[in-house]
């Protein structure tokens, strides 16, 4: 089966890694057809192993190789396509649209955080099929009240996010 691993915290806050090296770690861990999409930690690969086993094996391999606490979230090609297709927001030049991936139930935590945050004009958040989607005006991502949630240490191991443009690129490369 084909998967995309979405790594958390890659090439930010001093955690710097080259995607070619990350792909080698995945291949050395037994993954097949390994490639990367962008430099933000999106690794495509195939494997016959169970998702729960893959997550454990890959997080350990990444942690051991790069000497950091690795967190990654796995989605099959079909799941990535569904995330992209289910996006409730319309693409616009002045907006960013993100989907959040994470542990079971994280979407409810994110919606609660969003509902309790101060919003800018055109900032929206909703859950569709267990995925939290966030629309925010360009230039306000890190300045928005909800945007600050992205750096919360308590959520670090529980979620990561990607712009919908990234999902589109991943789907094209699958």
Secondary structure, DSSP 8 states (H G I E B T S, - for coil): -EEEEEESSTTBTTB---HHHHHHHHHHTT-EEEEE-SSSSEEEEE-SS-HHHHHHHHHHHHHHHHTS---EEEEEHHHHHHHHHT--S---TTEEEEEEEESTTHHHHHHHHHHTS---TT-EEEEETTEEEEEEETT-TTTSTGGGGGG-GGGTTTEEEEEHHHHHHHHHH-
